[in-house]
């Protein structure tokens, strides 16, 4: 009779969970404030309250393109207020003012305007004329004027 060693392959997701648990146990059982693992294309940073900031976050900020958020304004999604059929919608690039009708829908065969809550420029269209809209469907987006 021969002795064989049987190895069962572990699911990669289960292995990742086991590895994360092992890291947490190592942090909790040691006097360390933080653990930073960088191996094989995977990087993990675990820290206790009061530890140094994550080095991963510092790198992400360093590589982010310099953009002045105030210059871009906020993008506002304008959603369907009812289940309705979209009749018309203004096009991308159209400047709009707060309170201006930007789309028209039919609710039980009655036309109803959808108005922009902000002044700005239309940056995206989420539905086309003739589409049946569910409540809350994004009809268009407006980049608010800065």
C-alpha positions in Angstrom: 0.0 0.0 0.0 1.4 3.4 -0.9 0.8 6.6 0.9 -0.3 9.5 -1.2 -0.7 13.1 -0.2 -3.9 14.6 -1.5 -4.0 18.4 -2.1 -7.3 20.2 -2.6 -7.1 23.4 -4.6 -8.7 26.3 -2.8 -11.0 28.7 -4.4 -9.1 32.0 -5.1 -11.7 34.1 -3.4 -11.7 31.9 -0.3 -7.9 32.1 -0.3 -8.0 35.9 -0.5 -10.4 36.0 2.5 -8.1 33.7 4.5 -5.1 35.9 3.6 -7.0 39.0 4.7 -8.0 37.3 8.0 -4.3 36.3 8.6 -3.2 39.9 8.1 -5.8 41.2 10.5 -4.9 38.6 13.1 -1.2 39.6 12.7 -2.0 43.3 13.2 -4.3 42.6 16.2 -1.8 40.2 17.9 1.2 42.4 17.5 2.0 45.8 18.8 2.1 47.2 15.3 0.0 50.2 14.3 -0.1 49.3 10.6 0.7 46.6 8.1 1.5 47.4 4.5 1.7 44.5 2.0 2.9 45.0 -1.5 3.3 41.7 -3.4 2.6 40.3 -6.8 0.5 43.2 -8.1 -1.6 43.3 -4.9 -1.2 46.0 -2.3 -3.0 46.1 1.0 -2.7 48.6 3.9 -4.4 47.9 7.2 -4.0 50.3 10.2 -5.2 51.0 13.7 -6.8 54.3 14.6 -4.0 56.9 14.9 -1.6 55.2 12.6 0.2 57.0 9.7 -1.8 57.8 6.6 -2.0 55.2 3.9 0.9 55.3 1.5 -1.5 54.1 -1.2 -3.7 57.2 -0.8 -0.6 59.5 -1.0 0.3 57.9 -4.4 -3.2 58.1 -5.7 -3.3 61.9 -4.9 0.1 62.4 -6.5 -0.9 60.8 -9.8 -4.4 62.5 -10.0 -4.5 65.1 -12.7 -4.6 68.7 -11.3 -8.2 69.8 -11.8 -9.8 72.7 -10.2 -13.2 71.3 -9.1 -14.8 74.7 -8.7 -14.0 75.4 -12.4 -16.0 72.4 -13.5 -19.1 72.9 -11.5 -21.4 70.1 -10.2 -23.1 67.6 -12.5 -26.8 67.3 -11.7 -29.0 64.4 -12.8 -32.5 65.4 -13.8 -34.8 62.4 -13.4 -38.3 61.4 -14.6 -40.8 62.5 -11.9 -43.4 59.8 -13.1 -43.7 56.8 -15.2 -44.1 58.6 -18.6 -43.2 58.7 -22.3 -40.5 61.1 -23.2 -41.7 63.4 -26.0 -38.7 65.8 -26.4 -35.4 66.7 -24.7 -33.0 69.5 -25.3 -29.6 68.5 -26.8 -26.1 68.1 -25.3 -24.3 71.5 -25.1 -27.5 73.5 -24.7 -27.2 76.2 -22.0 -30.1 76.3 -19.6 -31.3 78.4 -16.7 -32.8 77.3 -13.4 -36.5 76.6 -13.9 -36.2 76.3 -17.7 -38.1 73.3 -19.3 -35.4 70.9 -20.6 -37.7 68.0 -21.5 -41.4 67.2 -22.1 -43.1 63.9 -21.1 -46.6 62.5 -21.5 -48.3 61.3 -18.4 -51.7 59.7 -19.2 -51.6 61.6 -22.5 -51.1 64.9 -20.8 -47.9 66.8 -21.6 -45.7 67.8 -18.6 -42.5 69.8 -18.6 -39.4 68.7 -16.7 -37.4 71.7 -15.6 -33.8 72.1 -14.7 -33.2 72.9 -11.0 -29.9 74.7 -11.8 -28.4 76.9 -14.5 -25.7 75.3 -16.6 -25.1 73.3 -19.7 -26.6 70.0 -20.7 -23.8 67.4 -20.6 -25.7 64.1 -21.2 -28.9 62.6 -22.4 -30.2 59.4 -20.7 -33.3 58.7 -22.9 -34.6 59.4 -26.3 -37.9 60.7 -27.5 -40.5 57.9 -27.5 -38.8 56.0 -24.6 -41.0 54.8 -21.8 -39.4 56.2 -18.6 -39.7 54.6 -15.2 -39.9 56.9 -12.1 -36.4 58.1 -11.3 -34.9 57.4 -14.7 -32.1 59.9 -15.5 -33.5 61.9 -18.5 -30.4 64.2 -18.8 -27.5 65.7 -16.8 -26.6 69.4 -16.4 -23.2 70.7 -15.5 -24.0 73.5 -13.0 -22.5 76.9 -13.9 -19.6 77.7 -11.5 
